[in-house]
Amino acid sequence: MNADGMTKINFTNKKFKLLENSKNGEADSKTVFEYAQKEDVVTANYQGGAIRTGNIIARLEGHQLYMVYQCLTMNNELKSGKATADITFTEDNKMKLLLHWEWLKTPGHSGKSEYIEI
C-alpha cells in the first residue's frame, strides 16, 4: 500500500483472463492478456480464442486505465477500439478490470468486459 492507504498498482508481469464480455466483444475465455508497466504507461499483448494477436497501450491515472487496443481476429479481421478500465482488487489482492469499451470503426458498438488477474 502507498501513503494514502490505497493498494499500489503495478501491471508488470501480470496476466489476465476474461470473466465476462458483452456479446459484440471479441475476447473470450481462451484469450490471455500479458501486461507490463513503466511509470504510468501500461502495455499488453494478448492472444487466444478468437484473437490471433492483439496489443494495448494505456495511461494509468489513479485506479483507472485509459487505453487504446487493436487486434487481428482468427477471421483475419483487423479491429481497434478505446476503453476506460476501472481497477479494483479482490479479497486475495488480485486485480480486476472493468472495461467500458467502444470499437473505433463502428461508433456506438460498445460494451463492458470484466477481467481478473491469473
C-alpha positions in Angstrom: 0.0 0.0 0.0 1.1 3.6 -0.5 0.9 6.5 1.9 -2.8 7.2 1.3 -3.8 3.6 2.2 -4.5 2.7 -1.4 -3.1 -0.5 -2.9 -0.2 0.3 -5.2 -1.0 -0.7 -8.8 1.7 -2.5 -10.8 0.9 -4.4 -14.0 4.4 -5.7 -14.6 4.4 -9.4 -15.4 0.6 -9.7 -14.7 -1.7 -11.9 -16.7 -5.4 -11.5 -17.0 -8.3 -13.6 -18.3 -11.9 -12.7 -19.2 -14.7 -13.2 -16.6 -17.5 -11.6 -18.7 -17.9 -9.8 -22.0 -20.7 -8.1 -24.0 -21.9 -10.1 -27.0 -20.2 -7.8 -29.5 -16.8 -8.2 -27.8 -14.0 -10.3 -29.4 -12.1 -11.6 -26.3 -13.3 -14.9 -24.8 -12.3 -17.3 -22.1 -9.3 -18.6 -24.0 -7.8 -15.1 -24.5 -4.8 -14.3 -22.2 -3.5 -10.8 -21.7 0.1 -10.2 -20.6 0.8 -6.8 -19.1 3.9 -4.6 -18.5 4.3 -1.2 -16.9 6.8 1.6 -16.9 5.8 4.5 -14.7 2.2 5.5 -15.8 2.5 3.7 -19.2 0.8 0.3 -19.3 1.1 -2.1 -22.3 -0.2 -5.6 -23.0 -0.1 -8.3 -25.6 -2.9 -10.7 -26.0 -3.9 -13.8 -27.9 -6.0 -16.9 -27.8 -9.5 -18.0 -28.6 -11.0 -15.6 -31.3 -7.9 -13.4 -31.2 -4.8 -14.2 -33.3 -2.8 -11.4 -31.8 -3.5 -8.0 -30.2 -2.0 -5.2 -28.1 -2.9 -2.5 -25.7 -1.3 0.8 -24.8 -2.7 2.7 -21.8 -2.2 5.5 -19.4 -2.6 4.8 -15.7 -4.3 7.6 -13.6 -5.1 6.6 -10.1 -7.3 3.5 -10.3 -8.2 3.9 -13.9 -6.6 2.9 -17.2 -7.3 4.9 -20.4 -6.5 2.6 -23.3 -6.5 2.0 -27.0 -6.3 -1.5 -28.4 -6.0 -3.3 -31.6 -6.3 -6.9 -32.7 -6.3 -9.4 -35.6 -9.0 -11.9 -35.2 -9.0 -15.6 -36.3 -11.2 -14.4 -39.2 -8.3 -12.1 -40.3 -10.3 -9.0 -39.3 -8.4 -6.0 -38.0 -10.2 -4.3 -35.2 -9.4 -1.4 -32.9 -11.0 0.4 -30.0 -10.8 2.5 -27.0 -11.7 1.8 -23.3 -11.6 3.1 -19.8 -10.9 0.4 -17.2 -11.8 0.7 -13.5 -9.2 -1.1 -11.4 -10.3 -2.9 -8.2 -8.9 -5.7 -6.0 -10.4 -9.0 -4.8 -10.1 -10.1 -1.1 -7.0 -12.1 -2.0 -5.4 -8.9 -3.6 -5.9 -10.0 -7.3 -6.6 -7.1 -9.7 -9.9 -6.9 -11.5 -10.5 -4.7 -14.5 -14.0 -3.5 -15.5 -13.7 -2.1 -19.1 -16.2 0.3 -20.8 -15.1 0.0 -24.4 -16.1 1.0 -27.9 -14.9 -0.1 -31.3 -13.5 2.8 -33.3 -14.6 1.7 -36.8 -18.2 1.3 -35.7 -19.1 4.0 -33.2 -21.9 3.0 -31.0 -20.8 -0.6 -30.9 -19.7 -0.6 -27.3 -19.9 -2.8 -24.3 -18.4 -3.9 -21.0 -15.9 -6.5 -20.2 -14.5 -7.8 -16.9 -11.1 -9.4 -16.4 -9.3 -10.9 -13.5 -5.6 -11.4 -12.8 -4.4 -15.0 -13.0 
